[in-house]
Amino acid sequence: NLWSKEELQDLEKFFELKVVCYPYKLNNMTSFLKIISAEQMILKDFIQIMRLELHNDPSHRWNVEWCLTVPPGDQRRKQLLGTPAVVAENNKVLFF
């Protein structure tokens, strides 16, 4: 079996909390589809990042929050605001 039960549960929970929740945005779904279509090793790394967000450790001085769309704030990228924040080209992936 390639995937552990915990990995699949974390992927499902992330999907429910970040993709198919209000406000419903097509770009969130687009980013998620790009994530799950990545190579297996990359997807496993993505799931580890999701796990850090879903299972927050209060002893850490930082928290992970994965934004599936380009967030506001950077005026230089104003035209990208709200677009999918995951870009996959060949075997490289860029995400916010």
C-alpha positions in Angstrom: 0.0 0.0 0.0 1.5 3.3 -1.1 -0.5 5.5 1.2 -0.9 5.2 5.0 -4.3 5.7 6.6 -3.1 8.9 8.3 -1.9 10.4 5.0 -5.3 9.8 3.3 -7.2 11.2 6.3 -5.0 14.3 6.4 -5.5 14.8 2.6 -9.3 14.4 3.1 -9.4 16.8 6.0 -7.4 19.4 4.2 -9.7 19.1 1.2 -12.8 19.6 3.5 -11.3 22.5 5.4 -9.5 24.5 2.6 -11.1 23.5 -0.7 -14.8 22.7 -0.4 -15.7 25.2 2.3 -17.1 28.7 2.2 -16.2 30.9 0.3 -16.3 28.4 -2.6 -13.6 29.4 -5.1 -12.7 27.6 -8.3 -9.0 28.6 -7.9 -8.8 26.7 -4.6 -9.9 23.6 -6.4 -7.5 24.2 -9.2 -4.6 24.5 -6.8 -5.7 21.3 -5.0 -5.9 19.4 -8.3 -2.4 20.6 -9.2 -1.2 19.3 -5.8 -2.7 15.9 -6.0 -1.6 15.5 -9.6 2.1 15.9 -8.6 4.5 13.0 -8.5 4.1 10.6 -5.5 7.2 11.9 -3.6 6.2 15.5 -4.1 2.6 14.7 -3.0 3.9 13.0 0.1 5.9 16.1 1.0 2.7 18.2 0.4 0.8 16.0 2.8 3.5 16.6 5.4 3.0 20.3 5.0 -0.8 19.8 5.3 -0.2 17.8 8.5 1.7 20.7 10.0 -1.2 22.9 9.4 -3.9 20.5 10.5 -2.1 19.3 13.6 -0.8 22.5 15.0 1.8 22.0 17.8 1.4 24.7 20.5 5.0 24.4 21.5 6.2 25.7 18.1 6.8 29.4 17.8 5.3 29.3 14.3 2.2 27.9 12.5 1.8 26.7 8.9 -1.1 28.2 6.9 -1.2 27.2 3.3 -2.8 29.7 1.0 -4.2 28.0 -2.1 -4.6 31.4 -3.9 -2.2 34.3 -4.2 -2.9 36.5 -1.2 -3.2 40.3 -1.2 -0.4 42.5 0.1 2.2 42.5 -2.5 1.4 45.4 -4.8 3.9 44.2 -7.5 1.8 41.1 -8.1 -1.6 42.8 -7.9 -2.7 41.2 -11.2 -2.1 37.8 -9.7 -4.4 38.3 -6.7 -6.7 35.4 -6.2 -5.2 33.2 -8.9 -4.1 29.6 -8.0 -1.0 29.6 -5.8 0.4 26.3 -7.0 2.4 26.1 -10.3 3.6 22.8 -11.6 6.0 22.7 -14.5 7.8 19.5 -15.5 9.2 18.2 -12.2 9.3 21.5 -10.4 6.5 22.9 -8.1 6.1 26.4 -6.8 3.6 27.2 -4.1 2.8 30.0 -1.7 
